C-alpha cells in the first residue's frame, strides 16, 4: 500500500528562502555553472516559480511524501 501526502513547507528567510533552498539542495546543479551565472539562474527560478510557490509573504516548498507499507510473503 502506498499513500501520497502533499506537504507544502514554508521556507525560512523570507524573500531569500527559495534562493537559500536552491543553494542547499541544488548545489550539485549550481556548482556546474560558471560562478558569475549562479545568481542569474537563482533569480530566474524565483521569477518562474513565484506565481505558484510565493504565498502570503513566504516561499513554500512543494514537497510530496510517500508512505509505503510493505509486507513480506514467504
C-alpha positions in Angstrom: 0.0 0.0 0.0 1.2 3.5 -0.8 -0.2 6.9 0.2 0.8 10.3 -1.3 0.8 13.3 1.0 1.0 16.9 -0.2 3.3 18.7 2.3 3.7 22.4 1.3 6.5 23.5 3.6 7.3 27.2 4.4 10.9 28.1 3.7 12.7 30.3 6.3 14.4 33.6 5.4 11.5 35.4 3.8 12.3 36.7 0.3 15.6 34.8 0.3 14.0 31.5 1.3 13.9 29.9 -2.1 17.4 31.1 -3.0 18.7 29.5 0.2 16.8 26.3 -0.5 18.2 26.2 -4.1 21.8 26.7 -2.9 21.4 23.9 -0.3 19.6 21.2 -2.3 20.6 22.3 -5.8 24.2 22.7 -5.0 25.4 20.0 -7.5 23.5 21.6 -10.3 24.5 25.2 -9.4 28.2 24.2 -9.0 28.2 23.1 -12.6 27.5 26.7 -13.7 30.1 29.4 -14.0 30.2 31.4 -10.8 29.0 34.6 -12.5 25.8 32.8 -13.7 24.6 31.3 -10.5 22.8 34.4 -9.2 21.1 34.9 -12.5 19.8 31.3 -12.5 18.5 31.6 -9.0 16.7 34.9 -9.8 15.2 33.3 -12.9 14.0 30.3 -10.9 12.4 32.7 -8.4 10.6 34.5 -11.2 9.4 31.3 -12.9 8.0 29.9 -9.6 6.7 33.0 -7.8 3.1 32.5 -9.1 2.9 29.1 -7.5 5.3 29.0 -4.6 5.1 32.5 -3.1 2.2 32.8 -0.7 1.4 35.3 2.0 4.9 36.7 2.2 6.8 33.4 2.2 8.1 30.7 -0.2 6.5 27.3 0.1 8.5 24.2 -1.0 6.1 22.0 -2.9 7.1 18.8 -1.1 5.4 15.4 -1.5 5.8 12.5 0.9 5.1 8.9 0.1 4.2 6.4 2.8 4.8 2.8 1.8 3.8 -0.3 3.7 5.4 -3.5 2.6 4.5 -7.0 3.6 6.9 -9.9 3.1 5.3 -13.1 2.0 7.1 -16.4 2.2 
